[in-house]
């Protein structure tokens, strides 16, 4: 079965690049542009893994992670543009 990866980032270019690489590796991708959309999508159809941006407006990646941990222990790979 092909793994489904939910890619969550507010930058469309970053989502595109990540999805391209994952799909080239044989995975199926879905995207969300913000934290609330990611939670809605995950509740409807849980993914096998998330690639999650930490620095999103509104509900950031850490907030999404906190909410997801109430539902699942799905693996999460964090993205960050922070330099600290």
Residue pairs with C-beta under 8 A, 6 or more apart in sequence:
2 26
2 27
2 28
3 27
3 28
3 48
3 49
4 27
4 28
4 29
4 30
4 47
4 48
4 49
5 22
5 27
5 28
5 29
5 30
5 47
5 48
5 49
5 50
5 51
6 29
6 30
6 31
6 32
6 38
6 41
6 42
6 47
6 49
6 50
6 51
7 15
7 18
7 19
7 22
7 29
7 30
7 31
7 32
7 50
7 51
8 31
8 32
8 33
8 34
8 35
8 37
8 38
8 50
8 51
8 52
8 53
8 56
8 61
8 64
9 15
9 18
9 31
9 33
9 51
9 52
9 53
9 56
9 79
10 33
10 34
10 53
10 56
10 57
11 53
12 33
14 53
14 79
15 31
15 33
18 29
18 51
18 79
19 29
19 31
22 29
22 51
23 29
30 41
30 47
32 38
32 40
32 41
34 56
34 57
34 58
34 59
35 56
35 58
35 59
35 60
35 61
35 63
35 64
36 58
36 59
38 50
38 52
38 64
39 59
39 64
39 67
39 68
41 47
42 50
42 68
42 71
42 72
42 74
43 71
46 71
46 72
46 74
47 74
48 74
48 75
49 74
49 75
49 76
49 77
50 68
50 74
50 75
50 76
50 77
51 77
51 79
52 61
52 64
52 65
52 76
52 77
52 78
52 79
53 61
53 78
53 79
53 80
54 60
54 61
54 62
54 78
54 79
54 80
54 82
55 61
55 80
55 81
55 82
61 78
61 79
65 76
65 78
68 74
68 76
